[in-house]
């Protein structure tokens, strides 16, 4: 049985992205002491190393991320950890949940296949039943919210950045029927980032 882990960046007030579906504006008030810190890159890369499958969703998010990391591979100024992440995302299995992405859209990328939205829960359950290492979701808020409602998420890693969004898209859609048990926390002083790792269990009956 494989474990499905969700990892997401969030602001102190629980914002996932701004109203234009971007995160750049959230960093306008980033403290200068933290600029250049790459602790989040190290954490997500460690999760990638421990996973065999990356789940992606949404046309804008999927193509934007695949294109961005393809560019990092050829960037001589990219850090070592970002180059490693870019190589991992190139080589690992990628499952894209989408009704709008086409094979032509994904032609430049390796080891990627498309699953229709209506089949996503069944496909994730099938992947989890296989032997192998972890299944990982980075970004993909709509997908992982749905999978939490379906009881298919095992761990939730929320990395809080020292930022206040003040508005934008919130992390959660509604209230999934889950109970969270804390697995651990970590503070990266060089970035001000705080990790909370949660085990995601079914909510107790009658709660």
C-alpha positions in Angstrom: 0.0 0.0 0.0 1.5 3.3 -1.1 1.1 6.6 0.9 -0.3 9.7 -0.7 1.3 12.9 0.6 0.2 16.4 -0.1 2.6 19.3 0.4 1.7 22.9 0.0 3.1 26.3 0.7 0.7 28.6 2.6 0.8 32.1 4.1 0.2 32.7 7.8 -3.5 33.5 7.1 -4.0 30.3 5.0 -3.8 31.7 1.5 -2.8 29.3 -1.4 -2.5 31.9 -4.2 -3.8 35.3 -5.0 -7.0 36.1 -6.9 -5.1 36.0 -10.2 -3.9 32.4 -9.4 -0.3 33.5 -8.9 1.9 33.6 -5.8 4.4 36.4 -6.8 2.3 39.1 -5.2 2.2 37.3 -1.9 6.0 37.9 -1.6 5.8 41.7 -2.0 6.3 42.0 1.8 8.7 39.2 2.3 11.3 40.1 5.0 14.7 40.9 3.5 16.4 38.6 6.0 14.8 35.6 4.3 15.4 36.4 0.6 17.3 33.6 -1.1 16.5 31.0 1.5 15.7 27.7 -0.1 14.5 25.4 2.7 11.2 24.8 0.9 13.1 23.6 -2.1 15.0 21.1 0.1 11.8 19.8 1.7 9.9 19.3 -1.6 13.0 17.7 -3.2 13.2 15.2 -0.3 9.6 14.3 -0.8 10.2 13.8 -4.6 13.2 11.5 -3.8 10.8 9.3 -1.7 8.1 9.1 -4.3 7.5 7.2 -7.5 4.5 9.2 -8.8 3.7 12.9 -9.0 0.0 13.9 -9.4 -0.6 17.1 -11.3 -3.9 18.8 -12.1 -5.4 21.7 -14.0 -4.1 22.9 -17.3 -2.6 26.2 -16.2 -0.9 24.7 -13.2 0.3 21.5 -14.9 1.7 23.2 -18.1 3.1 26.1 -16.1 5.0 23.9 -13.7 6.3 21.4 -16.3 7.5 24.3 -18.5 9.1 26.1 -15.6 11.1 23.2 -14.4 12.1 22.2 -17.9 13.6 25.7 -18.0 15.4 25.3 -14.7 17.3 22.3 -16.1 19.1 24.5 -18.6 19.6 27.5 -16.3 23.2 27.8 -15.3 22.3 30.1 -12.4 19.9 27.6 -10.8 20.9 26.2 -7.4 22.0 22.6 -7.1 18.8 21.7 -5.2 16.5 23.2 -7.9 18.4 21.4 -10.6 17.9 18.2 -8.8 14.2 18.9 -8.4 14.0 19.7 -12.1 15.7 16.4 -13.0 13.4 14.4 -10.7 10.3 15.9 -12.1 11.5 15.0 -15.6 12.2 11.4 -14.9 9.5 10.3 -12.5 6.0 9.1 -13.4 3.5 12.0 -13.7 -0.2 11.5 -13.7 -2.2 14.6 -14.9 -5.8 14.9 -13.8 -7.5 17.0 -16.4 -10.3 17.1 -19.0 -8.7 19.9 -21.1 -5.1 18.9 -21.4 -4.2 17.0 -24.6 -1.5 14.6 -25.6 -0.1 17.4 -27.8 0.2 19.7 -24.8 2.3 17.1 -23.0 4.4 16.0 -26.0 7.5 17.9 -24.8 7.5 16.1 -21.5 8.5 12.5 -20.5 6.7 9.9 -18.4 3.4 11.6 -18.2 -0.2 10.4 -18.9 -3.7 11.9 -18.6 -6.5 10.8 -16.4 -10.0 12.3 -16.8 -11.3 14.2 -13.7 -14.2 11.7 -13.3 -11.8 8.9 -13.0 -9.3 10.5 -10.6 -10.5 9.0 -7.4 -10.5 5.5 -8.8 -7.1 6.0 -10.4 -5.6 7.3 -7.1 -7.1 4.3 -5.2 -5.5 2.0 -7.8 -2.1 3.7 -7.5 -2.2 3.5 -3.7 -3.0 -0.3 -3.8 0.2 -0.9 -5.8 3.6 -1.7 -4.4 6.2 1.1 -4.6 7.2 4.3 -3.0 5.1 7.3 -2.3 2.6 9.3 -4.3 3.0 13.1 -4.1 0.9 16.1 -4.8 2.5 19.5 -4.9 0.1 22.4 -5.7 -3.1 20.9 -7.2 -5.4 22.4 -4.5 -8.7 21.4 -6.2 -7.5 17.8 -6.7 -6.2 17.2 -3.2 -9.2 18.8 -1.6 -11.4 16.4 -3.5 -9.1 13.5 -2.6 -9.3 14.5 1.1 -13.1 14.4 0.9 -12.7 10.9 -0.6 -10.5 9.7 2.2 -7.5 9.1 -0.1 -4.9 11.5 1.4 -2.6 10.0 4.1 -0.3 12.9 5.0 -0.6 16.7 4.7 2.5 18.8 4.9 1.8 22.5 5.2 4.8 24.8 5.1 3.8 28.3 6.4 5.9 31.1 5.0 6.3 34.4 6.9 3.7 36.2 4.7 0.2 37.6 5.1 -1.9 37.2 2.0 -4.8 39.4 3.1 -7.0 37.9 0.4 -6.9 35.3 -2.4 -7.6 31.6 -2.7 -7.8 29.7 0.6 -6.3 26.3 1.1 -9.4 24.3 1.7 -12.8 23.9 0.0 -15.3 23.3 2.7 -14.6 21.0 5.6 -13.4 17.5 4.6 -14.5 14.7 6.9 -11.0 14.0 8.3 -9.2 14.2 11.7 -5.6 15.4 11.8 -3.0 13.9 14.0 0.3 15.8 14.3 3.3 13.8 13.1 5.9 16.5 13.6 7.0 20.1 13.1 10.2 21.8 11.9 11.3 25.4 11.9 13.8 26.7 9.3 15.3 29.8 11.0 17.1 30.8 7.8 13.8 31.2 6.0 11.2 31.7 8.7 9.3 28.8 7.3 7.4 26.4 9.6 6.5 22.9 8.6 3.6 21.0 10.1 3.2 17.4 9.2 -0.2 15.9 9.7 -1.5 12.3 9.4 -5.0 12.4 7.8 -7.4 10.0 9.4 -11.2 9.6 8.9 -13.2 11.8 11.2 -14.6 9.8 14.2 -18.1 8.5 13.7 -20.8 11.0 14.9 -18.4 13.9 15.0 
